[in-house]
C-alpha cells in the first residue's frame, strides 16, 4: 500500500464486485476502479464461488497461535501456495499471512512465536482510587510524590526559559522580563 488509506468495502460493495466479475470484468480493472486490494478481491471471488453470497459476509477473526502460523507459513513455502489460496484454506486474512511470511523469511520460524504486548505499560494509567481512607503514612507518601513531580516540572520549565534566553542573547536580543 502506498500510504493511501484503505477503503472499507461493505457487503453491498463486495456483492457489486462479484456481479462485475460475473459479467466478465477483470480483477485488475475492478481493483483499479474501486480501490480494493488485489489479493482481497481474489479471496472474495473464491469464497463467492465456493459458498455463494454467504461467503461475502465478514468472517470470524481467528486467534492464530504459533502452531497455526508455522503450519500456514510452511505450507505456503513448501507447496508454493498463493496468499489468497492459503487465506481460503486456513481462514486467516491474506494481509496477516503476508506479515507472517515476511517475519519467517527475515528471522526464521522462531520469529512467529514472539507476541507483541498491547496496551499501556504497567503504571502508565491513572492510579486507582481506594474506597478506604489513607493512613497518615500513605497520605504523606502521596503528597511527597506530588511534590517531587511538581519540582521536576519546574526544573524543566526553568531549563526551557534559560535555553530561550540564551538563544535570544545569541542573536542580539534582550530576553523579556516576563
Beta strands, then each sheet from edge to edge (+ up, - down):
end
